[in-house]
Amino acid sequence: MQPKAKVAVALIILALLLPACSLPERLSDLLALIPTATPASPTESADQGPPTALPLATPVPVATPLPGLPAPAALPTTPESGAAYSRLATLEEQQFARIYTDVGRSVVNITNRSYGYDWFMQPIPQEGTGSGFVYDTAGHIVTNYHVIEGAQELFVTLADGETLTASIVGYDASVDLAVLQVEIPAAGLEPVPLGTSDNLQVGQWAIAIGNPFGLERTLTVGVISALGRTIQSPDRGFIGEIIQTDAAINPGNSGGPLLDLQGRLIGVNTAILSNSSDSAGIGFAVPVNTVSLVVPALISQGYYPHPWLGVSFWSLSPDLVSVLRQAGMQVPVERGLLVVEVSAGSPAAAAGLRQGGQQVRIGRVILTIGGDILTAIDGRPILSENELSLFLDTQAQIGQTIQLTLWRDGRELVLPVTLTERPR
C-alpha cells in the first residue's frame, strides 16, 4: 500500500473511534433517568453483557369519563379527605374512597370472649374476633351467628375506638345471622344503607369492609363471581342464594358488609373456600334480601320462624337407584328425594307421607327404603335436599299449603301439605 493510502485509512479509523469512546458517558447519563431495575435472580448469568437501555416510560393519561356517561357527583372537600379525593385518577377509585369514608365508620369490631379452665381450675379467657355493622339508630348491630356462638361476653368496638358491652338480641344459625344491642345515643350511629339482591349481576363491583386478622376497617375490592350458591350453615343445614365474590375475605371479616358501588349493603360476608384458612379468592356472603327478611324478626322476637315439612330424605342418584332396584324396591325415576323418616306430629305426617320400612346395607351405610319418592313441589322439580331447603327458606311461608308430587308403589300421586313452624 502506498504511504498516502495508509495515512488516509488511519484517519478514517481514528474518526470512527472518537464517537465510540464517548458512548459510556452518554449511556450512563441515559440510564440515570430510568428507575432502578429489579436485581437479577441468582440463576441469571453474570456475563450476559451490558443491559440494553429501555425507552423512558410515557406517563399514563388520567382517565376521563366515556362519552355519554354522567359526570361523577361532587366529592366531599373536608380537610381530611378533599385533597386525597382530588389525587385519585379514576371514577372507581374516587367511589371506593368515598365508600370507605362514608360506610367504614359504620363497621364495627366484635370480640367474643369465653372462659376455659386450667389444671388448677383457674379461669382462662379465650377470645375470637369478627366484624359487624350498624343496622339502625336503635343500637342494633348485625353480624354472623358463628361470630357470637358460644360467647360468655361480647364487646363491640366502634370506629372511633370506643368499646361497648353488647348483648344478644336474637340469632338464627340456619342463615348464620345474629343481632346484638349496644347502648349508645342515636346521634353516634350511622346505619349502613340496605340495597337489594334482586338485580345483582356477575361481574359487578363488590367491596368488603371488615377486620381481617384484627386489622380494623380494612377495605378490599373485587367483583361478584357467581350468584345462587349454596353453602352449609352452622347448624349443618343449607343457606341458599349465596353471593360468591373474589374480594379478599379473611378470618375476622365474618359479619362485615359486602357493598355495591353506591355503598349499599348487598350481603354479609360469612365464609371462604380455602385450603389454608386465608383468602383464596372464593368468598361467600349471605344476600341482603335474607338480611331484610330475617333481621326484623330477630329484633322483634329473638328468632326467625322457618317453615317446616318434617321429613328426612336421601337424594337419589343413578347409582343409588340401581342399588335400590337390586334390593327389590320399585324406583320409576332416576332422580328425586327418597323419604327415609317422617317426624311425628309434622305437616308431612298429617298429610300422610310414607316413610320406608325395610333396611338395606349400602357399603357402610344402612339405608331405610320403601318410602315415598318426592319429585316436585307445586310442579317445580325438587331433585336434592339443597333445592328443598332453598324452596322452604326463600319461597314458602308458615301456613302455606303446597302440593307434593310423589311416587308410591310405582304410581304418581299429589298430596297437599300445609307447612307449620319448625320446632326451635
Legacy VTK file of the C-alpha trace (Angstrom):
# vtk DataFile Version 3.0
C-alpha trace
ASCII
DATASET POLYDATA
POINTS 424 float
0.000 0.000 0.000
1.242 3.487 -0.843
2.139 5.838 2.031
-0.652 8.285 1.120
-3.213 5.446 1.144
-2.018 4.263 4.577
-2.444 7.751 6.003
-5.980 8.017 4.608
-7.039 4.678 6.165
-5.590 5.685 9.532
-7.546 8.953 9.506
-10.781 7.124 8.716
-10.270 4.622 11.599
-9.492 7.466 14.009
-12.680 9.284 13.027
-14.755 6.167 13.753
-13.148 5.550 17.136
-13.706 9.009 18.582
-17.565 8.787 18.875
-17.349 5.253 20.247
-15.073 6.393 23.052
-17.769 8.787 24.281
-20.571 6.172 24.406
-20.097 5.005 28.016
-20.557 8.548 29.327
-23.742 9.107 27.252
-25.089 5.689 28.154
-24.586 6.316 31.866
-26.360 9.646 31.541
-29.337 7.941 29.870
-29.524 5.078 32.366
-29.543 7.526 35.251
-33.057 8.623 34.142
-34.527 5.085 34.235
-35.885 3.636 37.517
-33.538 1.150 39.123
-34.141 -2.329 37.759
-35.025 -5.318 39.872
-31.863 -7.277 40.734
-31.337 -10.317 38.592
-32.210 -13.675 40.043
-29.318 -15.962 41.082
-29.909 -18.207 38.076
-29.161 -15.442 35.582
-25.675 -15.418 34.075
-23.353 -12.582 35.118
-21.705 -12.464 31.701
-24.745 -11.687 29.598
-23.243 -8.363 28.576
-24.321 -4.839 29.421
-28.030 -4.143 29.912
-29.989 -2.773 26.997
-31.269 0.731 27.614
-35.094 0.845 27.650
-37.021 3.836 26.340
-38.250 6.223 29.002
-41.808 5.436 30.129
-44.586 7.625 28.775
-46.836 8.989 31.562
-50.252 7.273 31.672
-53.005 9.808 30.896
-55.591 10.455 33.597
-58.804 8.579 32.827
-61.724 10.685 31.641
-65.415 9.687 31.563
-66.566 7.985 28.383
-68.936 9.956 26.160
-72.500 9.694 27.395
-71.612 8.749 30.978
-72.700 11.151 33.723
-70.026 13.165 35.438
-69.142 11.956 38.946
-71.019 13.530 41.799
-69.257 16.265 43.700
-66.956 14.733 46.282
-66.606 15.954 49.863
-63.947 18.600 50.324
-63.369 18.236 54.029
-59.791 18.944 55.105
-59.084 15.303 55.816
-60.460 13.893 52.563
-60.763 16.605 49.906
-57.118 16.618 48.859
-56.963 12.828 48.847
-60.008 12.520 46.572
-58.597 15.013 44.091
-55.487 12.872 43.585
-57.437 9.744 42.591
-57.367 9.052 38.883
-60.497 7.073 38.066
-64.155 7.262 38.894
-63.950 3.847 40.551
-61.074 4.915 42.792
-62.976 8.013 43.835
-66.037 5.929 44.652
-64.030 3.352 46.624
-62.547 6.164 48.722
-65.950 7.723 49.283
-67.449 4.362 50.348
-64.646 3.827 52.833
-65.173 7.313 54.276
-68.975 7.077 54.431
-69.541 3.411 55.312
-66.303 2.486 57.052
-67.356 4.328 60.190
-70.448 2.078 60.383
-68.337 -1.106 60.535
-67.519 -2.455 63.996
-65.156 -4.976 65.506
-66.746 -7.710 67.635
-64.863 -9.576 70.361
-66.254 -12.900 71.556
-64.914 -13.843 74.982
-65.415 -17.170 76.722
-63.617 -18.883 79.596
-61.904 -22.204 79.940
-60.120 -23.669 82.939
-56.588 -24.869 83.519
-55.456 -27.897 85.565
-55.878 -25.868 88.759
-59.433 -24.819 87.808
-58.358 -21.249 87.234
-60.375 -19.437 84.529
-58.538 -18.726 81.293
-60.134 -16.180 78.940
-60.356 -17.164 75.282
-61.190 -14.614 72.611
-62.218 -14.565 68.995
-62.955 -11.581 66.797
-65.177 -10.787 63.866
-66.918 -7.908 62.167
-70.369 -6.384 62.149
-72.165 -3.237 61.051
-74.645 -0.733 62.403
-78.158 -1.717 61.325
-80.215 1.149 62.796
-80.049 4.093 65.182
-81.537 1.970 67.990
-78.125 0.390 68.599
-78.651 -2.884 66.718
-75.523 -4.474 65.242
-75.774 -7.227 62.590
-73.132 -9.937 62.364
-72.797 -13.676 61.723
-74.113 -16.217 64.205
-70.783 -18.059 64.183
-69.040 -14.843 65.306
-71.000 -14.786 68.581
-71.509 -18.539 69.021
-70.544 -19.754 72.491
-69.811 -16.262 73.793
-69.958 -15.542 77.513
-69.105 -11.885 76.979
-69.383 -9.736 73.855
-67.749 -6.397 73.114
-68.295 -4.056 70.185
-65.582 -1.579 69.198
-66.849 1.376 67.172
-64.939 3.285 64.506
-63.870 5.963 66.995
-62.238 3.311 69.188
-64.922 3.229 71.874
-65.584 -0.303 73.169
-69.047 -1.181 74.461
-70.511 -4.254 76.107
-73.052 -5.924 73.830
-75.990 -8.221 74.461
-77.574 -10.753 72.122
-80.982 -9.740 70.750
-81.529 -12.783 68.541
-79.832 -15.183 66.182
-80.542 -17.765 63.508
-77.926 -20.440 62.897
-79.766 -21.645 59.785
-78.831 -18.466 57.893
-75.776 -17.557 60.033
-77.116 -14.190 61.181
-77.254 -12.558 64.605
-78.251 -9.193 66.065
-76.516 -7.525 69.011
-77.536 -4.496 71.071
-75.258 -1.710 72.270
-76.319 1.263 74.378
-75.268 4.453 72.634
-77.100 7.651 71.641
-78.635 7.536 68.172
-76.523 10.516 67.119
-73.411 8.338 67.393
-74.684 5.681 65.000
-74.748 5.708 61.209
-76.582 2.677 59.756
-75.357 1.033 56.578
-77.930 1.633 53.805
-79.587 -1.568 52.609
-79.646 -2.472 48.936
-81.330 -5.394 47.206
-80.065 -8.664 45.809
-82.804 -8.852 43.169
-80.797 -7.135 40.425
-77.250 -8.225 41.217
-75.134 -9.310 38.266
-71.994 -11.392 37.967
-69.099 -9.078 37.204
-70.281 -6.021 39.110
-68.069 -4.449 41.750
-68.144 -5.848 45.292
-66.497 -4.028 48.209
-65.837 -5.708 51.558
-65.041 -3.824 54.752
-64.112 -5.688 57.908
-61.437 -6.543 60.428
-59.307 -9.374 58.975
-56.780 -10.670 61.498
-57.832 -7.797 63.803
-56.801 -5.100 61.294
-59.728 -2.775 61.815
-61.789 -1.389 58.930
-59.841 -2.946 56.084
-61.320 -2.421 52.614
-60.903 -4.963 49.834
-62.334 -4.840 46.337
-63.404 -7.478 43.842
-66.389 -8.486 41.779
-69.393 -10.719 42.191
-68.070 -14.034 40.889
-71.309 -16.048 40.987
-74.859 -15.945 42.321
-77.192 -18.557 43.765
-74.550 -20.629 45.549
-75.492 -22.948 48.422
-73.246 -23.388 51.470
-73.533 -25.282 54.734
-74.902 -23.376 57.715
-73.585 -23.595 61.296
-76.469 -25.941 62.199
-75.405 -28.239 59.320
-78.298 -27.199 57.123
-78.001 -25.212 53.913
-78.031 -21.497 53.129
-79.221 -20.673 49.629
-78.902 -17.732 47.225
-75.365 -17.089 48.492
-73.219 -14.450 46.750
-69.721 -15.533 45.707
-67.031 -12.856 45.435
-63.297 -12.627 44.855
-62.950 -9.593 47.142
-60.427 -10.739 49.756
-62.206 -12.164 52.804
-60.070 -13.492 55.639
-60.591 -14.646 59.235
-62.049 -11.637 61.042
-64.074 -10.433 58.039
-67.056 -12.579 59.041
-70.120 -10.461 59.757
-68.858 -7.425 57.863
-70.736 -5.804 54.977
-70.367 -6.570 51.289
-71.293 -3.404 49.385
-72.110 -2.290 45.864
-70.532 0.712 44.148
-73.131 3.004 45.706
-72.152 1.919 49.216
-75.331 -0.106 49.792
-75.372 -3.438 51.592
-75.702 -6.394 49.218
-74.509 -9.151 51.551
-72.961 -10.163 54.871
-69.559 -11.824 54.493
-69.755 -15.245 56.086
-67.322 -17.862 54.757
-64.443 -18.645 52.430
-63.313 -21.699 50.488
-59.603 -22.202 51.096
-57.049 -24.885 51.886
-55.079 -22.511 54.133
-57.875 -20.684 56.009
-56.765 -17.485 54.240
-58.344 -15.818 51.237
-58.059 -17.833 48.028
-60.341 -15.575 46.017
-63.502 -17.526 46.828
-65.622 -15.821 49.462
-69.315 -16.112 50.278
-71.879 -13.648 51.605
-75.451 -14.033 52.841
-77.584 -11.916 50.452
-79.168 -8.700 51.676
-82.669 -9.976 50.851
-82.165 -12.661 53.501
-80.952 -9.987 55.926
-84.056 -7.870 55.219
-86.277 -10.906 55.832
-84.638 -12.356 58.934
-83.192 -9.431 60.913
-86.515 -7.648 61.655
-87.847 -10.906 63.150
-84.691 -11.338 65.243
-85.140 -7.815 66.610
-88.857 -8.161 67.329
-88.983 -11.712 68.752
-85.437 -13.019 69.044
-85.768 -15.708 66.375
-86.920 -16.227 62.807
-89.772 -18.746 62.288
-88.871 -21.172 59.494
-91.468 -23.165 57.523
-91.278 -26.888 58.303
-92.149 -30.026 56.383
-90.820 -32.616 58.828
-89.182 -35.210 56.563
-85.713 -36.744 56.301
-84.582 -37.652 52.779
-81.917 -39.368 50.753
-81.085 -37.719 47.422
-81.379 -40.256 44.625
-78.658 -40.692 42.022
-78.461 -43.181 39.141
-76.029 -45.354 41.130
-78.245 -45.366 44.221
-81.315 -46.082 42.109
-79.540 -49.109 40.625
-78.767 -50.450 44.119
-82.351 -49.878 45.295
-83.749 -51.754 42.296
-81.426 -54.654 43.004
-82.789 -54.653 46.576
-86.293 -55.122 45.177
-87.641 -51.572 45.507
-89.719 -50.091 42.700
-87.974 -46.887 41.636
-89.621 -45.478 38.498
-87.453 -42.307 38.409
-83.735 -41.660 38.242
-83.680 -38.516 40.424
-85.660 -37.302 43.406
-85.780 -37.466 47.214
-86.409 -40.801 48.941
-88.419 -40.354 52.161
-86.442 -42.060 54.932
-88.232 -40.768 58.038
-91.358 -38.731 58.741
-91.323 -36.808 62.053
-94.258 -37.474 64.359
-96.666 -34.555 64.505
-95.157 -32.920 61.436
-97.040 -31.488 58.440
-95.756 -34.413 56.369
-97.191 -36.918 58.855
-100.537 -35.103 58.875
-100.630 -35.237 55.069
-99.922 -38.984 55.008
-96.379 -39.188 53.630
-94.989 -42.684 53.960
-91.515 -43.478 55.272
-89.516 -46.602 54.465
-89.932 -49.865 56.336
-87.078 -52.019 55.002
-83.384 -51.608 55.692
-80.562 -52.443 53.294
-76.815 -52.040 53.677
-75.008 -49.937 51.075
-71.292 -50.124 51.845
-71.017 -48.975 55.444
-74.392 -47.250 55.404
-77.705 -48.817 56.413
-80.472 -47.195 54.366
-84.185 -47.397 55.031
-86.049 -47.982 51.757
-89.629 -48.400 50.638
-90.761 -44.833 51.346
-92.317 -42.269 49.038
-90.151 -40.506 46.449
-90.603 -36.732 46.205
-90.003 -35.299 42.737
-91.691 -31.873 42.706
-93.345 -29.153 44.813
-96.085 -27.074 43.191
-94.986 -28.513 39.862
-91.379 -27.397 40.319
-88.804 -30.233 40.178
-87.042 -30.848 43.507
-84.085 -33.162 42.971
-81.866 -32.568 46.026
-82.021 -31.600 49.694
-80.345 -28.303 48.780
-83.205 -27.448 46.432
-85.786 -28.389 49.081
-84.070 -26.241 51.746
-83.818 -23.349 49.318
-87.521 -23.607 48.461
-88.608 -23.686 52.100
-86.365 -20.767 53.145
-86.956 -18.431 50.203
-90.341 -19.243 48.663
-92.507 -20.865 51.343
-94.338 -19.393 54.325
-95.784 -20.785 57.521
-99.426 -21.725 56.920
-98.924 -22.125 53.173
-100.350 -25.249 51.518
-98.019 -26.787 48.956
-98.591 -29.654 46.528
-96.112 -32.538 46.749
-95.633 -34.758 43.712
-94.731 -38.265 44.911
-94.131 -41.761 43.606
-95.525 -44.591 45.740
-95.630 -48.278 44.776
-94.946 -47.380 41.146
-97.747 -44.770 40.947
-97.518 -40.977 40.845
-99.753 -39.005 43.211
-100.096 -35.436 44.523
-100.572 -34.688 48.238
-101.382 -31.261 49.724
-99.314 -30.327 52.792
-99.788 -27.263 54.995
-96.478 -26.030 56.404
-96.076 -25.178 60.084
-93.340 -23.502 62.111
-90.174 -25.518 62.551
-89.554 -26.555 66.168
-86.826 -24.495 67.861
LINES 1 425
424 0 1 2 3 4 5 6 7 8 9 10 11 12 13 14 15 16 17 18 19 20 21 22 23 24 25 26 27 28 29 30 31 32 33 34 35 36 37 38 39 40 41 42 43 44 45 46 47 48 49 50 51 52 53 54 55 56 57 58 59 60 61 62 63 64 65 66 67 68 69 70 71 72 73 74 75 76 77 78 79 80 81 82 83 84 85 86 87 88 89 90 91 92 93 94 95 96 97 98 99 100 101 102 103 104 105 106 107 108 109 110 111 112 113 114 115 116 117 118 119 120 121 122 123 124 125 126 127 128 129 130 131 132 133 134 135 136 137 138 139 140 141 142 143 144 145 146 147 148 149 150 151 152 153 154 155 156 157 158 159 160 161 162 163 164 165 166 167 168 169 170 171 172 173 174 175 176 177 178 179 180 181 182 183 184 185 186 187 188 189 190 191 192 193 194 195 196 197 198 199 200 201 202 203 204 205 206 207 208 209 210 211 212 213 214 215 216 217 218 219 220 221 222 223 224 225 226 227 228 229 230 231 232 233 234 235 236 237 238 239 240 241 242 243 244 245 246 247 248 249 250 251 252 253 254 255 256 257 258 259 260 261 262 263 264 265 266 267 268 269 270 271 272 273 274 275 276 277 278 279 280 281 282 283 284 285 286 287 288 289 290 291 292 293 294 295 296 297 298 299 300 301 302 303 304 305 306 307 308 309 310 311 312 313 314 315 316 317 318 319 320 321 322 323 324 325 326 327 328 329 330 331 332 333 334 335 336 337 338 339 340 341 342 343 344 345 346 347 348 349 350 351 352 353 354 355 356 357 358 359 360 361 362 363 364 365 366 367 368 369 370 371 372 373 374 375 376 377 378 379 380 381 382 383 384 385 386 387 388 389 390 391 392 393 394 395 396 397 398 399 400 401 402 403 404 405 406 407 408 409 410 411 412 413 414 415 416 417 418 419 420 421 422 423
